[in-house]
Amino acid sequence: MKVSSLLPITRWARSYDKEWLRPDIIAGITVGAFTIPEAMAYVSLAGLPPEIGLYSAMIALLVYMIFGTSKQLSIGPTSTISILVGSTIGSLMAVNTGQYFMMASLVAVMVGILALISWALRLGFIIKFISKTVLTGFLAGLALYIASGQLPTLLGIPGGSGTFFNRMYYLFMHINQVNPATLIIGIGGILFLILATKKFPKLPNTLFLVLGSIAVVTLANLASLGVKIVGSLPQGLPAMIIPDPALIDINILITLAVTVFLVSYVEGYIFASEYAAKNNYKVDKNQELLALGASNVAVGLFQGLPIGGTLSRTAVADESGAKTQLAGGVSGLVLLLVLVLFTGIFYNLPQAILAAIVLYVIRGLVDIPHFRKIYNFNKIEFTVAVVTLLTVLFIGALEGIVIGVILSVISLLKNMYNPHIAILGRIPGTVQYLDIKRRPEAEIASHTLIVRVDGSQIFLNTENVKNTIIDLVDGKYKDTKLFVLDFEATSFIDYSGIEMLEELVDELKSRGIKVKAANVYGPLRQSIKKTRLEQEIMESKFCLTIDQCIKRWEKEKKE
């Protein structure tokens, strides 16, 4: 394998246009400014101190610059991943704070290893494992769950724990403990973000809010009024650690790591591909696995938590004019500079402002219009989305995504188990044969039954397909003399499907019915050629249309 295929930086760096340098630097500094408050806010969802967010984002951005194929994607801590990690390891018994931090780093390393294994096996197709339906329900449930944890901080109330409903009940029962100064700061922060983003969408408004709130708290000495602040952040770069795998039960570790890996890969790839399409280039889904894996391993070895692609900062990178992955590297250097020289600035940062940033950012995750579209398109998929949402609220984030994926797979298997079987008729004046249920004007020729199975014929559905066809020829179409099986909507058939077809042909022949196959293309034709069905139902080295099958049968009758 060539070095250039492993390290995309060796390709884009060689062809780098000096005209890109200025927009890359501007975009990198801008995204870096956005990243500082967001990363600090997001890691609070995992119960980790703000500096962990800065460590994670800095290392991830620098590593992704080397391995990634997206020119705009910004990676680092995300609300989704943080709450997944926090809600799972937060429920475990950690002996001390250091052990808790180590658990988060261990999950990051495990996520990275899973991504690297998937890259080595070229499993980029796993992007399809979590459907957009499940993701919609999961993100909506996650947003509400996150909100239930951030509202107490916004109001100055000691936070509760447990499920969404436990937290909301706790909040309701302690509403009389609201700290007025904290509430004013928190609500003011949200209003500032709404107005500033609307008026100045391209500016790092979250950074302005953070710096402004620090100034207000410092000058007015609001900490004396009960406003909780971030406090001291350690200055300098993170030291390397080796997380101990014995810290977490292996079953919990694997389940959490697999879930975080799938969510981070799906989200990151979706964001990367959307902006790649917008800017007329392609991202490599397998190379993105390598980039995600290398970034997570590096982050885990330097005291971070799992990372993924972030939509908000990716959008900022694109709007700021990022031309190459260098923009992400510049963002990483901005964070490095802050960690080395400027951590003291954030001492008086009110925690309510971090809660305000999180609540503002996650508001779009409850996508009501998308729910409405899913409902109008397919009621079963809508049910899957709602059940996923409710599972997150009632049980937890990890269980929600697992249940959602299981329901999606069951729904898919159900559709495969009961494929749509259409009876075709000829549209008058044409040689088109369409579903008679959808086109009532379609005509069925005397003594002829034409059937199309919409979907692959595999072990899951062979019995249903066969029984349905036998019921048709023994019932409403008992005068059938010619049976044409249209394979136009069938792309694959397994051995069970072949056996079913052989049995079906034998049963129809015993009833005096001639069987012919139409529209048998490509790999499907090659599969059938390996069996006796080639002579019995195809009868030609050329692919026959439905009309040709009928004309051949009519000619055979005359002979």
C-alpha positions as CSV (number, residue, x, y, z in Angstrom):
1,M,0.0,0.0,0.0
2,K,1.4,3.4,-1.0
3,V,2.2,6.0,1.7
4,S,0.0,8.6,-0.3
5,S,-3.0,6.3,0.1
6,L,-2.5,6.1,3.9
7,L,-1.6,9.8,4.3
8,P,-3.8,12.1,2.2
9,I,-1.7,15.0,3.5
10,T,1.1,13.9,1.2
11,R,-1.2,14.3,-1.8
12,W,-2.9,17.7,-1.1
13,A,0.3,19.2,0.4
14,R,2.2,18.6,-2.9
15,S,-0.5,20.3,-5.0
16,Y,-1.2,23.1,-2.4
17,D,-2.0,26.4,-4.0
18,K,-0.6,29.4,-2.2
19,E,-3.8,31.2,-2.9
20,W,-5.5,28.8,-0.4
21,L,-3.2,29.7,2.5
22,R,-5.0,32.9,3.6
23,P,-8.6,31.4,3.6
24,D,-7.3,28.3,5.4
25,I,-5.6,30.3,8.1
26,I,-8.7,32.5,8.6
27,A,-11.0,29.5,8.7
28,G,-8.7,27.7,11.1
29,I,-8.6,30.6,13.5
30,T,-12.3,31.1,13.3
31,V,-13.1,27.4,13.9
32,G,-10.6,27.4,16.7
33,A,-12.4,30.3,18.4
34,F,-15.7,28.4,18.0
35,T,-14.2,25.2,19.3
36,I,-12.9,26.5,22.7
37,P,-16.3,27.1,24.3
38,E,-18.1,24.3,22.6
39,A,-15.5,21.7,23.5
40,M,-15.5,22.9,27.1
41,A,-19.3,22.7,27.2
42,Y,-19.7,19.3,25.6
43,V,-17.3,17.5,27.9
44,S,-19.3,18.7,30.8
45,L,-22.0,16.3,29.5
46,A,-19.7,13.4,30.1
47,G,-18.9,14.7,33.6
48,L,-15.4,15.7,32.6
49,P,-13.5,19.0,33.3
50,P,-13.2,21.7,30.5
51,E,-9.5,21.0,29.8
52,I,-10.4,17.5,28.6
53,G,-12.4,19.0,25.9
54,L,-9.5,21.2,24.8
55,Y,-7.1,18.3,24.9
56,S,-9.4,16.1,22.8
57,A,-10.2,18.7,20.2
58,M,-6.6,19.8,19.8
59,I,-5.2,16.3,19.2
60,A,-8.1,15.2,17.0
61,L,-7.8,18.2,14.7
62,L,-4.0,17.8,14.3
63,V,-4.3,14.0,13.6
64,Y,-7.3,14.4,11.2
65,M,-5.3,16.9,9.2
66,I,-2.9,14.1,8.4
67,F,-5.3,11.2,7.7
68,G,-8.6,12.8,6.8
69,T,-10.1,13.3,3.3
70,S,-12.6,16.0,4.1
71,K,-11.4,19.6,3.6
72,Q,-14.1,21.1,5.8
73,L,-14.9,18.5,8.5
74,S,-14.1,19.7,12.0
75,I,-13.7,16.9,14.6
76,G,-13.6,16.9,18.4
77,P,-15.9,16.3,21.4
78,T,-19.6,16.3,20.4
79,S,-22.8,16.5,22.4
80,T,-23.9,13.1,21.2
81,I,-20.8,11.2,22.1
82,S,-20.2,13.0,25.4
83,I,-23.7,12.1,26.7
84,L,-23.3,8.5,25.5
85,V,-20.0,8.2,27.4
86,G,-21.2,10.1,30.4
87,S,-24.6,8.3,30.8
88,T,-22.8,4.9,30.6
89,I,-19.6,5.2,32.6
90,G,-21.3,7.7,34.9
91,S,-23.5,4.9,36.1
92,L,-20.5,2.7,37.0
93,M,-18.7,2.7,40.3
94,A,-15.5,4.8,39.9
95,V,-13.1,4.7,42.8
96,N,-11.9,8.3,42.2
97,T,-12.0,11.1,39.6
98,G,-8.7,9.9,38.0
99,Q,-10.2,6.4,37.4
100,Y,-13.3,8.0,35.8
101,F,-11.1,10.1,33.4
102,M,-9.2,6.9,32.6
103,M,-12.4,5.1,31.7
104,A,-13.3,7.8,29.2
105,S,-9.8,7.6,27.6
106,L,-10.1,3.8,27.5
107,V,-13.4,4.1,25.5
108,A,-11.7,6.5,23.1
109,V,-8.9,4.0,22.5
110,M,-11.4,1.2,22.0
111,V,-13.4,3.3,19.5
112,G,-10.2,4.0,17.6
113,I,-9.2,0.3,17.5
114,L,-12.7,-0.6,16.2
115,A,-12.4,2.0,13.5
116,L,-8.9,0.8,12.5
117,I,-10.0,-2.8,12.3
118,S,-13.0,-1.7,10.1
119,W,-10.6,0.3,7.9
120,A,-8.3,-2.8,7.5
121,L,-11.3,-4.9,6.5
122,R,-12.7,-2.2,4.3
123,L,-16.0,-2.0,6.1
124,G,-16.9,1.5,5.0
125,F,-20.4,0.1,4.1
126,I,-21.2,0.1,7.9
127,I,-22.2,3.7,7.3
128,K,-25.6,2.2,6.5
129,F,-26.0,0.4,9.8
130,I,-27.8,3.3,11.5
131,S,-30.6,4.6,9.3
132,K,-31.5,8.3,9.2
133,T,-34.8,7.3,10.7
134,V,-33.1,5.9,13.8
135,L,-30.7,8.8,13.9
136,T,-33.5,11.3,13.8
137,G,-35.3,9.7,16.8
138,F,-32.0,9.1,18.7
139,L,-30.8,12.7,18.3
140,A,-34.2,14.1,19.3
141,G,-34.3,11.9,22.4
142,L,-30.7,12.8,23.1
143,A,-31.4,16.5,22.9
144,L,-34.2,16.3,25.4
145,Y,-32.0,14.1,27.7
146,I,-29.1,16.6,27.4
147,A,-31.5,19.5,28.1
148,S,-32.8,17.8,31.3
149,G,-29.2,17.7,32.6
150,Q,-28.3,21.3,31.6
151,L,-31.4,23.1,32.9
152,P,-30.4,22.7,36.5
153,T,-27.0,24.3,35.7
154,L,-28.7,27.1,33.8
155,L,-31.0,27.7,36.9
156,G,-28.3,27.3,39.5
157,I,-29.9,24.2,41.0
158,P,-27.8,21.1,42.0
159,G,-28.4,18.6,39.2
160,G,-30.3,15.4,39.5
161,S,-29.5,12.0,37.9
162,G,-31.1,9.1,36.2
163,T,-33.4,9.1,33.2
164,F,-35.0,12.2,31.5
165,F,-38.1,11.8,33.6
166,N,-36.1,11.4,36.9
167,R,-34.2,14.6,36.1
168,M,-37.2,16.6,35.1
169,Y,-39.1,15.5,38.3
170,Y,-36.0,16.4,40.4
171,L,-35.9,19.9,38.7
172,F,-39.6,20.4,39.3
173,M,-39.4,19.5,43.0
174,H,-36.4,21.9,43.5
175,I,-37.5,24.8,41.4
176,N,-37.7,26.9,44.5
177,Q,-33.9,26.7,44.8
178,V,-33.3,28.8,41.6
179,N,-30.4,31.2,41.9
180,P,-31.6,34.5,40.3
181,A,-28.1,35.7,39.3
182,T,-27.3,32.4,37.6
183,L,-30.7,32.3,35.9
184,I,-30.2,35.9,34.5
185,I,-26.7,34.9,33.2
186,G,-28.0,31.7,31.6
187,I,-31.0,33.2,29.9
188,G,-29.0,36.2,28.8
189,G,-26.5,33.9,27.2
190,I,-29.1,32.1,25.2
191,L,-30.7,35.4,24.1
192,F,-27.3,36.7,23.1
193,L,-26.6,33.6,20.9
194,I,-30.0,33.8,19.2
195,L,-29.6,37.5,18.4
196,A,-25.9,37.5,17.6
197,T,-26.1,34.4,15.4
198,K,-29.0,35.9,13.5
199,K,-27.2,39.2,13.0
200,F,-23.6,38.0,12.7
201,P,-23.7,34.3,11.7
202,K,-20.1,34.2,10.6
203,L,-18.5,35.5,13.8
204,P,-17.4,33.3,16.7
205,N,-20.3,34.5,18.9
206,T,-19.8,31.7,21.4
207,L,-16.3,32.9,22.1
208,F,-17.5,36.5,22.5
209,L,-20.2,35.2,24.9
210,V,-17.6,33.3,26.9
211,L,-15.2,36.3,27.2
212,G,-18.0,38.7,27.9
213,S,-19.5,36.6,30.7
214,I,-16.0,36.2,32.2
215,A,-15.7,40.0,32.3
216,V,-19.1,40.5,33.8
217,V,-18.6,37.9,36.5
218,T,-15.1,39.3,37.4
219,L,-16.1,42.9,37.5
220,A,-19.4,42.4,39.4
221,N,-18.0,39.6,41.7
222,L,-21.0,37.5,40.9
223,A,-19.4,34.4,42.4
224,S,-20.2,35.9,45.8
225,L,-23.9,35.7,44.7
226,G,-23.7,31.9,44.2
227,V,-22.8,31.9,40.5
228,K,-20.7,28.8,40.0
229,I,-17.6,29.2,37.9
230,V,-15.3,26.9,36.0
231,G,-12.3,27.6,38.2
232,S,-8.7,26.8,37.5
233,L,-7.7,24.9,34.3
234,P,-4.3,23.2,34.2
235,Q,-1.8,25.0,32.0
236,G,0.2,23.0,29.5
237,L,-0.2,20.0,27.2
238,P,-1.6,16.7,28.3
239,A,0.7,13.9,29.4
240,M,0.6,10.5,27.7
241,I,-1.3,7.7,29.6
242,I,-2.0,4.0,28.9
243,P,-5.6,3.3,29.9
244,D,-6.1,0.1,31.9
245,P,-8.6,-2.2,30.1
246,A,-9.5,-3.8,33.5
247,L,-11.3,-0.5,34.5
248,I,-14.6,-1.4,32.7
249,D,-16.4,-4.6,32.4
250,I,-15.6,-6.0,29.0
251,N,-19.3,-6.3,27.9
252,I,-20.0,-2.7,28.8
253,L,-16.8,-1.5,27.2
254,I,-17.5,-3.3,23.9
255,T,-21.2,-2.3,23.7
256,L,-20.4,1.4,24.5
257,A,-17.4,1.5,22.1
258,V,-19.3,-0.1,19.2
259,T,-22.2,2.3,19.7
260,V,-20.0,5.4,20.0
261,F,-18.0,4.2,17.0
262,L,-21.1,3.8,14.8
263,V,-22.6,7.1,15.9
264,S,-19.3,9.0,15.4
265,Y,-18.6,7.4,12.0
266,V,-22.1,7.9,10.7
267,E,-22.4,11.5,11.9
268,G,-18.9,12.4,10.7
269,Y,-19.3,10.8,7.3
270,I,-22.7,12.4,6.7
271,F,-21.3,15.9,7.5
272,A,-18.1,15.3,5.5
273,S,-20.0,14.0,2.4
274,E,-22.6,16.8,2.5
275,Y,-19.9,19.5,2.3
276,A,-17.8,17.5,-0.1
277,A,-20.8,17.4,-2.5
278,K,-21.3,21.2,-2.0
279,N,-17.6,21.8,-2.9
280,N,-17.4,19.3,-5.7
281,Y,-15.0,16.7,-4.4
282,K,-15.4,13.2,-2.8
283,V,-14.5,11.8,0.6
284,D,-13.2,8.3,0.9
285,K,-15.4,6.3,3.3
286,N,-12.7,3.8,4.1
287,Q,-10.0,6.4,4.6
288,E,-12.4,8.2,7.0
289,L,-12.3,5.0,9.1
290,L,-8.5,5.3,9.3
291,A,-8.7,9.0,10.2
292,L,-11.4,8.4,12.9
293,G,-9.4,5.4,14.3
294,A,-6.1,7.2,14.4
295,S,-7.7,10.4,15.9
296,N,-9.5,8.4,18.7
297,V,-6.4,6.3,19.6
298,A,-4.3,9.5,19.8
299,V,-6.9,11.3,21.9
300,G,-7.3,8.3,24.2
301,L,-3.6,8.1,24.9
302,F,-3.5,11.8,25.8
303,Q,-6.3,12.0,28.4
304,G,-9.2,12.7,26.0
305,L,-12.6,11.2,25.4
306,P,-14.0,9.8,22.1
307,I,-14.4,12.3,19.3
308,G,-16.4,12.7,16.1
309,G,-17.4,15.2,13.4
310,T,-19.3,18.2,14.5
311,L,-21.9,19.8,12.2
312,S,-21.8,23.3,13.7
313,R,-18.0,23.8,13.4
314,T,-17.9,22.1,10.0
315,A,-20.5,24.6,8.8
316,V,-18.3,27.4,10.2
317,A,-15.2,26.0,8.4
318,D,-17.1,26.0,5.1
319,E,-18.6,29.5,5.6
320,S,-15.1,30.8,6.6
321,G,-13.6,29.6,3.3
322,A,-11.6,26.5,4.3
323,K,-9.9,25.1,1.2
324,T,-7.9,22.1,2.6
325,Q,-7.4,20.1,5.7
326,L,-4.7,22.7,6.8
327,A,-7.6,24.7,8.2
328,G,-8.3,22.0,10.8
329,G,-4.6,21.9,11.6
330,V,-4.6,25.6,12.2
331,S,-7.6,25.2,14.6
332,G,-5.6,22.6,16.5
333,L,-2.6,25.0,16.8
334,V,-5.0,27.7,18.2
335,L,-6.1,25.3,20.9
336,L,-2.5,24.4,21.6
337,L,-1.6,28.0,22.1
338,V,-4.5,28.5,24.5
339,L,-3.5,25.5,26.5
340,V,0.1,26.6,26.8
341,L,-0.5,30.3,27.5
342,F,-4.1,31.4,28.2
343,T,-6.0,28.8,30.4
344,G,-6.1,31.4,33.2
345,I,-8.5,33.5,31.2
346,F,-11.3,31.0,31.8
347,Y,-11.1,30.9,35.6
348,N,-14.3,33.1,36.1
349,L,-16.3,31.5,33.3
350,P,-19.8,30.8,34.7
351,Q,-21.0,27.3,34.3
352,A,-24.4,28.6,33.3
353,I,-22.9,30.0,30.1
354,L,-21.6,26.5,29.1
355,A,-25.1,25.2,29.7
356,A,-26.5,28.0,27.6
357,I,-24.2,27.1,24.7
358,V,-25.2,23.4,24.9
359,L,-28.9,24.2,25.0
360,Y,-28.6,26.6,22.1
361,V,-26.6,24.2,20.0
362,I,-28.9,21.1,20.6
363,R,-32.1,22.9,19.9
364,G,-32.0,21.9,16.2
365,L,-31.7,18.2,17.1
366,V,-35.4,17.9,17.8
367,D,-36.2,18.0,14.1
368,I,-40.0,18.2,14.0
369,P,-40.2,18.8,10.2
370,H,-38.1,15.7,9.6
371,F,-40.4,13.6,11.9
372,R,-43.4,14.9,9.9
373,K,-41.7,13.8,6.6
374,I,-41.0,10.4,8.0
375,Y,-44.6,10.1,9.2
376,N,-46.0,11.0,5.8
377,F,-43.6,8.6,4.0
378,N,-43.8,5.5,6.1
379,K,-45.7,5.0,9.4
380,I,-43.5,2.0,10.4
381,E,-40.3,4.0,10.1
382,F,-42.0,6.9,12.0
383,T,-42.8,4.4,14.8
384,V,-39.1,3.2,14.8
385,A,-38.0,6.9,15.2
386,V,-40.5,7.5,18.1
387,V,-39.7,4.3,19.9
388,T,-35.9,5.2,19.6
389,L,-36.7,8.6,21.1
390,L,-38.7,7.2,24.0
391,T,-36.2,4.5,24.7
392,V,-33.5,7.2,25.1
393,L,-35.8,9.1,27.5
394,F,-37.1,6.2,29.6
395,I,-33.9,4.0,29.7
396,G,-30.9,5.7,28.3
397,A,-28.9,6.9,25.3
398,L,-26.9,3.7,24.8
399,E,-30.0,1.5,25.0
400,G,-31.9,3.9,22.7
401,I,-29.5,3.6,19.8
402,V,-29.3,-0.2,20.2
403,I,-33.1,-0.6,20.3
404,G,-33.4,1.7,17.2
405,V,-30.9,-0.3,15.2
406,I,-32.6,-3.6,16.2
407,L,-36.0,-2.3,15.2
408,S,-34.7,-1.1,11.9
409,V,-33.2,-4.5,11.1
410,I,-36.4,-6.2,12.2
411,S,-38.4,-3.8,9.9
412,L,-36.0,-4.6,7.0
413,L,-36.3,-8.4,7.6
414,K,-40.1,-8.1,7.7
415,N,-40.0,-6.4,4.3
416,M,-37.7,-9.1,3.0
417,Y,-39.9,-11.8,4.5
418,N,-43.0,-10.4,2.8
419,P,-41.9,-9.0,-0.5
420,H,-44.5,-7.3,-2.6
421,I,-45.8,-9.7,-5.3
422,A,-47.4,-7.9,-8.2
423,I,-49.8,-9.3,-10.9
424,L,-49.0,-7.6,-14.2
425,G,-51.2,-6.7,-17.1
426,R,-50.5,-5.1,-20.5
427,I,-51.3,-1.4,-20.9
428,P,-53.5,-1.2,-24.1
429,G,-51.6,-0.2,-27.2
430,T,-48.2,-0.8,-25.6
431,V,-45.8,-3.7,-24.7
432,Q,-45.7,-2.4,-21.1
433,Y,-46.7,-4.7,-18.3
434,L,-47.6,-3.0,-15.0
435,D,-49.2,-3.8,-11.7
436,I,-52.9,-4.2,-12.2
437,K,-53.6,-2.8,-8.7
438,R,-51.9,0.5,-9.6
439,R,-53.0,0.5,-13.2
440,P,-56.6,-0.8,-13.4
441,E,-56.7,-0.4,-17.2
442,A,-54.0,-3.0,-17.6
443,E,-55.3,-6.1,-19.4
444,I,-54.6,-9.8,-18.4
445,A,-54.4,-12.1,-21.4
446,S,-56.6,-15.2,-21.3
447,H,-55.0,-18.3,-19.6
448,T,-51.9,-16.2,-18.7
449,L,-50.6,-15.1,-15.3
450,I,-47.7,-12.7,-15.1
451,V,-46.1,-12.1,-11.7
452,R,-43.3,-9.8,-10.5
453,V,-41.6,-10.3,-7.1
454,D,-40.3,-7.0,-5.9
455,G,-37.1,-7.9,-4.1
456,S,-34.4,-10.6,-3.9
457,Q,-35.5,-14.2,-3.5
458,I,-33.6,-15.5,-0.5
459,F,-34.1,-18.0,2.3
460,L,-36.2,-15.6,4.3
461,N,-39.0,-15.3,1.8
462,T,-38.9,-18.3,-0.5
463,E,-41.7,-20.1,1.2
464,N,-44.0,-17.0,1.1
465,V,-43.2,-16.4,-2.5
466,K,-43.9,-20.0,-3.6
467,N,-47.1,-20.3,-1.5
468,T,-48.5,-17.0,-2.8
469,I,-48.0,-18.1,-6.4
470,I,-49.5,-21.5,-5.9
471,D,-52.5,-19.9,-4.2
472,L,-53.0,-17.7,-7.2
473,V,-53.0,-20.5,-9.8
474,D,-55.2,-22.7,-7.5
475,G,-57.6,-19.9,-6.9
476,K,-58.5,-16.8,-8.9
477,Y,-56.3,-17.8,-11.8
478,K,-57.0,-21.5,-12.0
479,D,-57.4,-21.4,-15.8
480,T,-53.7,-20.4,-16.1
481,K,-51.8,-22.2,-18.9
482,L,-48.8,-19.9,-19.1
483,F,-47.0,-18.5,-16.0
484,V,-44.5,-15.8,-16.6
485,L,-42.2,-14.8,-13.8
486,D,-40.8,-11.3,-14.3
487,F,-37.3,-10.9,-12.7
488,E,-37.0,-7.2,-13.5
489,A,-37.2,-6.2,-9.8
490,T,-35.0,-9.2,-8.6
491,S,-31.3,-8.4,-8.3
492,F,-30.2,-11.5,-6.3
493,I,-31.2,-15.1,-5.6
494,D,-29.5,-17.5,-3.2
495,Y,-29.5,-21.3,-3.2
496,S,-32.8,-21.5,-1.2
497,G,-34.3,-19.2,-3.8
498,I,-33.1,-21.5,-6.6
499,E,-34.5,-24.6,-4.8
500,M,-37.8,-22.8,-4.4
501,L,-38.0,-22.0,-8.1
502,E,-37.2,-25.6,-9.0
503,E,-40.0,-26.8,-6.7
504,L,-42.4,-24.1,-8.1
505,V,-41.7,-25.1,-11.7
506,D,-42.3,-28.8,-10.9
507,E,-45.6,-28.0,-9.1
508,L,-46.8,-25.8,-12.0
509,K,-45.8,-28.3,-14.6
510,S,-47.8,-31.0,-12.7
511,R,-50.8,-28.7,-13.2
512,G,-50.2,-28.4,-16.9
513,I,-48.8,-24.9,-16.7
514,K,-45.9,-23.7,-18.9
515,V,-43.4,-21.5,-17.0
516,K,-41.2,-18.9,-18.6
517,A,-38.8,-16.3,-17.1
518,A,-38.6,-12.7,-18.3
519,N,-36.1,-9.9,-17.8
520,V,-33.4,-12.1,-16.3
521,Y,-30.3,-9.9,-16.2
522,G,-26.6,-10.0,-15.2
523,P,-25.5,-11.8,-12.0
524,L,-29.0,-13.3,-11.6
525,R,-28.8,-14.9,-15.0
526,Q,-25.4,-16.3,-14.2
527,S,-26.9,-17.9,-11.0
528,I,-29.8,-19.5,-12.9
529,K,-27.4,-20.8,-15.6
530,K,-25.8,-23.1,-13.0
531,T,-29.1,-25.0,-12.7
532,R,-31.6,-26.9,-14.7
533,L,-33.8,-23.8,-14.8
534,E,-31.7,-22.4,-17.6
535,Q,-33.3,-24.8,-20.1
536,E,-36.7,-25.0,-18.4
537,I,-37.7,-21.4,-17.9
538,M,-35.2,-19.2,-19.8
539,E,-35.0,-21.3,-23.0
540,S,-32.8,-18.7,-24.7
541,K,-29.3,-17.4,-24.5
542,F,-30.8,-13.9,-24.9
543,C,-32.9,-12.1,-22.2
544,L,-36.6,-12.4,-23.1
545,T,-39.1,-9.7,-22.4
546,I,-42.6,-10.5,-21.1
547,D,-44.0,-9.8,-24.5
548,Q,-41.5,-12.2,-26.2
549,C,-42.3,-14.9,-23.6
550,I,-46.0,-14.7,-24.5
551,K,-45.4,-14.7,-28.3
552,R,-43.1,-17.7,-27.9
553,W,-45.8,-19.6,-26.0
554,E,-48.4,-18.7,-28.6
555,K,-46.1,-19.9,-31.3
556,E,-45.5,-23.2,-29.4
557,K,-49.2,-23.8,-29.1
558,K,-49.7,-23.5,-32.9
559,E,-46.8,-25.9,-33.5
